[in-house]
């Protein structure tokens, strides 16, 4: 769980982990030099729960570096992700572990729904393909970060480039080189849409620029190939909205 200035939401996010019906977990919170009370809140909760560990970066380094640090510190076999303003449903870990065991897979994701800053449902359900191959992952970032889980014993310790945006996508690209990603078709996470977030309001040009940086700098592609991959991502982004974004039941 990377965190930055999340004092309004981090207690609720951590609580959603503590409420998991599967209890054998560790939560690694890596704070990126928050200027509010985020660290104090997380440390106060961790004081009463030895499964929670709070780390603080010495310099503001971004979410990619924070995730890298958490992955190096992790002791468990199964790796899952949750941002400091999003929520898991109580049965998320238990159901996903059972799904992966039943299907013999080492990389999976689930459906999720969106909520507003007050935690109210926005009525949108996000899904994706039943199986995402390496080629499919290159077409688009189908999984929501808060829904992904992978087996570190088979995938290894993943470290990604220092990207300001799409660092989660960079991670799925690396993981998908070793395993297909299977969908558990059930809403097990709640993604908070924040009007005050840094990413909110990034226009079309900004989206294109960030995708280009992912392919050119993160994946080391030449300029022409990075432009092509960016175009493909935009096409499949439009396709996802038409096929895999629906009203909640």
Backbone torsions as a table, in degrees:
resi	resn	phi	psi	omega
1	UNK	NA	98.6	172.4
2	UNK	-73.8	145.3	-179.5
3	UNK	-139.0	148.2	174.5
4	UNK	-159.3	116.8	178.9
5	UNK	48.4	53.3	-175.3
6	UNK	-114.3	27.2	-173.6
7	UNK	-59.9	-25.5	-179.2
8	UNK	-73.1	-25.2	-169.4
9	UNK	-125.1	-20.2	-168.0
10	UNK	-64.4	-34.2	179.1
11	UNK	-61.8	-41.6	179.4
12	UNK	-68.1	-38.0	178.3
13	UNK	-64.6	-45.3	177.7
14	UNK	-63.6	-39.6	179.5
15	UNK	-60.2	-35.4	-179.9
16	UNK	-67.0	-23.9	173.8
17	UNK	-79.1	-43.9	-179.7
18	UNK	-62.0	-26.9	-178.7
19	UNK	-85.7	4.3	-180.0
20	UNK	-61.7	137.9	177.4
21	UNK	-71.4	-18.3	170.8
22	UNK	-97.4	117.1	-169.2
23	UNK	-100.6	-6.1	-175.9
24	UNK	-90.4	72.5	-177.4
25	UNK	-133.0	164.6	167.9
26	UNK	-128.3	141.3	178.3
27	UNK	-113.4	122.1	-180.0
28	UNK	-108.3	107.2	177.7
29	UNK	-96.3	123.3	177.9
30	UNK	-117.1	108.6	-177.6
31	UNK	-89.7	138.7	-174.6
32	UNK	-105.8	59.0	176.7
33	UNK	63.1	49.0	176.6
34	UNK	-59.9	147.4	179.9
35	UNK	-103.4	2.2	179.5
36	UNK	-113.3	-152.9	-175.9
37	UNK	-92.6	18.2	-176.6
38	UNK	-54.2	-51.1	-175.8
39	UNK	-63.8	-43.7	-179.6
40	UNK	-60.5	-40.9	179.4
41	UNK	-65.2	-47.6	-178.8
42	UNK	-63.6	-42.0	-179.4
43	UNK	-67.2	-35.6	178.4
44	UNK	-64.4	-40.1	177.8
45	UNK	-69.2	-41.9	-178.7
46	UNK	-64.5	-28.1	-179.4
47	UNK	-59.8	-31.5	-177.7
48	UNK	-102.7	3.1	-179.9
49	UNK	-141.5	101.8	-175.7
50	UNK	-66.2	-7.8	177.5
51	UNK	-79.7	-10.2	-177.2
52	UNK	-105.5	129.7	-179.7
53	UNK	-125.8	129.2	-176.7
54	UNK	-112.0	127.5	177.2
55	UNK	-120.5	151.9	178.9
56	UNK	-128.7	128.0	176.0
57	UNK	-69.3	143.7	177.4
58	UNK	-71.8	-33.3	178.5
59	UNK	-127.1	148.1	175.7
60	UNK	-63.4	115.4	-169.7
61	UNK	-123.2	-10.3	179.6
62	UNK	96.7	165.0	-175.6
63	UNK	-65.4	-34.1	-178.4
64	UNK	-61.5	-48.5	179.6
65	UNK	-65.5	-36.2	178.3
66	UNK	-65.4	-43.0	177.7
67	UNK	-65.2	-40.5	178.2
68	UNK	-58.9	-42.6	-179.0
69	UNK	-65.2	-43.9	179.6
70	UNK	-61.2	-38.9	179.9
71	UNK	-67.1	-33.3	176.7
72	UNK	-71.6	-31.8	-177.4
73	UNK	-83.2	-19.6	-173.0
74	UNK	-63.1	140.4	179.3
75	UNK	-106.7	-19.9	-174.2
76	UNK	-78.4	165.8	178.5
77	UNK	-82.5	-31.2	-176.9
78	UNK	-106.3	130.1	-177.2
79	UNK	-109.2	128.2	176.3
80	UNK	-132.9	162.3	-172.0
81	UNK	-129.3	141.5	176.1
82	UNK	-152.1	122.5	176.0
83	UNK	-75.1	162.7	-170.4
84	UNK	-78.8	9.3	173.8
85	UNK	-129.0	0.9	-179.9
86	UNK	-100.5	172.7	-174.4
87	UNK	-135.1	145.0	169.2
88	UNK	-100.5	146.3	169.0
89	UNK	-76.0	151.9	-171.3
90	UNK	-55.2	-32.0	-176.4
91	UNK	-94.0	9.5	-173.2
92	UNK	-56.6	-56.8	-176.2
93	UNK	-64.2	-45.4	-177.2
94	UNK	-61.7	-46.4	-178.5
95	UNK	-69.0	-38.0	-178.8
96	UNK	-70.6	-39.6	176.5
97	UNK	-63.3	-41.8	178.3
98	UNK	-64.6	-41.0	178.7
99	UNK	-62.1	-44.3	-178.1
100	UNK	-69.3	-37.2	177.6
101	UNK	-66.4	-44.0	-179.5
102	UNK	-63.2	-38.4	-175.8
103	UNK	-95.8	-1.0	178.4
104	UNK	61.0	36.0	-178.2
105	UNK	-109.2	157.1	-178.5
106	UNK	-115.5	7.5	-177.3
107	UNK	-153.3	122.2	-178.1
108	UNK	-149.2	166.5	174.3
109	UNK	-147.1	166.5	-178.6
110	UNK	-126.2	174.5	171.7
111	UNK	-78.3	162.9	176.4
112	UNK	-149.4	164.3	176.3
113	UNK	-121.2	163.6	179.5
114	UNK	-103.1	146.9	175.5
115	UNK	-130.6	161.8	177.4
116	UNK	-90.6	-174.6	-175.9
117	UNK	-63.7	-24.8	178.9
118	UNK	-89.9	3.0	179.0
119	UNK	87.0	7.9	179.6
120	UNK	-85.2	139.3	-178.4
121	UNK	-63.2	138.8	176.1
122	UNK	-96.5	2.7	172.9
123	UNK	74.9	21.9	-179.1
124	UNK	-121.8	133.1	-178.6
125	UNK	-115.4	129.7	-176.5
126	UNK	-113.0	127.7	-179.8
127	UNK	-127.2	-154.9	-179.5
128	UNK	178.7	-173.9	-179.7
129	UNK	-62.8	150.4	179.7
130	UNK	-66.3	-33.2	177.8
131	UNK	-137.9	129.5	178.1
132	UNK	-113.8	115.0	176.5
133	UNK	-83.7	177.7	175.7
134	UNK	-57.8	-44.2	179.7
135	UNK	-65.0	-39.9	179.3
136	UNK	-65.8	-36.0	178.6
137	UNK	-67.9	-31.1	177.8
138	UNK	-70.8	-24.5	179.3
139	UNK	-70.9	-37.6	-178.2
140	UNK	-166.1	156.3	176.0
141	UNK	-85.7	84.7	-175.7
142	UNK	-69.5	-43.1	-174.2
143	UNK	-75.5	141.2	167.8
144	UNK	-76.8	136.6	-175.0
145	UNK	-54.1	-40.9	-176.6
146	UNK	-69.5	-6.0	-176.3
147	UNK	-106.9	-10.1	-171.0
148	UNK	-80.5	144.6	170.6
149	UNK	-143.8	140.8	173.8
150	UNK	-142.7	160.7	-177.5
151	UNK	-91.7	109.0	-176.8
152	UNK	-66.1	-25.3	179.2
153	UNK	-63.9	-31.5	-179.2
154	UNK	-99.1	-29.9	-176.4
155	UNK	-91.5	-35.1	-176.8
156	UNK	94.4	-177.3	178.4
157	UNK	-85.8	109.0	-176.5
158	UNK	-86.5	132.7	174.2
159	UNK	-129.1	138.5	-173.3
160	UNK	-120.3	166.0	178.6
161	UNK	-67.0	155.9	-178.9
162	UNK	-78.6	81.3	-179.8
163	UNK	-104.8	137.7	179.6
164	UNK	-74.2	-30.6	178.6
165	UNK	-130.5	156.1	177.2
166	UNK	61.8	25.5	178.0
167	UNK	-69.4	-27.9	174.5
168	UNK	-67.5	-40.8	177.3
169	UNK	-60.7	-42.2	178.4
170	UNK	-58.5	-35.8	179.2
171	UNK	-70.1	-43.5	179.8
172	UNK	-64.2	-33.6	177.4
173	UNK	-62.2	-41.5	178.5
174	UNK	-68.1	-44.3	-178.5
175	UNK	-65.1	-39.6	-176.8
176	UNK	-68.4	-13.1	174.8
177	UNK	-69.7	-19.1	-177.9
178	UNK	-112.2	-14.7	-176.8
179	UNK	-161.0	144.4	170.9
180	UNK	-71.2	154.5	179.9
181	UNK	-107.2	122.5	-178.5
182	UNK	-101.3	146.3	-179.7
183	UNK	-93.7	128.5	166.1
184	UNK	-92.8	107.6	-170.3
185	UNK	-80.2	66.8	178.4
186	UNK	-150.6	139.7	178.6
187	UNK	-73.3	111.7	-178.6
188	UNK	-125.0	6.2	178.3
189	UNK	-142.6	158.8	179.2
190	UNK	-128.9	114.1	-177.4
191	UNK	-93.1	124.7	-176.9
192	UNK	-88.9	121.0	176.7
193	UNK	-88.2	115.9	-175.8
194	UNK	-112.2	120.9	178.9
195	UNK	-70.6	-18.5	-177.8
196	UNK	-96.7	2.5	-177.1
197	UNK	-72.8	158.9	-179.4
198	UNK	-62.3	-36.1	-176.1
199	UNK	-78.6	-18.2	-178.1
200	UNK	-66.7	136.8	176.6
201	UNK	85.8	2.8	175.4
202	UNK	-67.5	120.4	-176.0
203	UNK	-76.3	-177.5	-177.8
204	UNK	-59.0	-42.9	179.8
205	UNK	-62.4	-39.0	178.5
206	UNK	-63.9	-41.2	178.0
207	UNK	-61.7	-44.1	179.2
208	UNK	-62.3	-44.1	-178.3
209	UNK	-62.9	-43.3	-178.8
210	UNK	-67.2	-38.2	177.4
211	UNK	-65.6	-40.9	178.8
212	UNK	-61.1	-42.8	179.1
213	UNK	-62.0	-40.4	177.6
214	UNK	-55.3	-49.4	-175.8
215	UNK	-76.8	-39.2	-175.9
216	UNK	-76.5	-48.6	-177.3
217	UNK	-93.4	-44.1	-177.9
218	UNK	-69.9	-41.1	-177.8
219	UNK	-103.8	-2.9	174.8
220	UNK	69.5	27.7	-179.5
221	UNK	-84.4	152.2	175.6
222	UNK	-67.2	166.1	-174.0
223	UNK	-58.7	-44.2	-176.8
224	UNK	-67.2	-40.7	179.2
225	UNK	-70.2	-36.6	177.1
226	UNK	-63.3	-39.0	176.9
227	UNK	-64.5	-41.7	179.0
228	UNK	-63.4	-45.3	179.4
229	UNK	-63.5	-37.4	177.4
230	UNK	-62.6	-43.3	178.2
231	UNK	-61.5	-45.2	179.2
232	UNK	-60.1	-42.7	178.8
233	UNK	-59.5	-41.9	-179.2
234	UNK	-66.1	-39.6	178.7
235	UNK	-63.0	-48.2	-177.7
236	UNK	-74.5	-22.0	172.5
237	UNK	-64.3	-41.0	176.8
238	UNK	-67.0	-38.0	178.2
239	UNK	-63.6	-41.0	179.3
240	UNK	-60.9	-43.5	-179.1
241	UNK	-60.1	-35.2	-179.3
242	UNK	-78.0	-37.7	-171.2
243	UNK	-100.0	-34.8	-167.9
244	UNK	-117.4	6.2	175.2
245	UNK	-114.4	118.0	-174.2
246	UNK	-134.9	167.3	173.9
247	UNK	-72.2	141.2	177.1
248	UNK	-65.2	148.6	178.9
249	UNK	-67.0	NA	NA
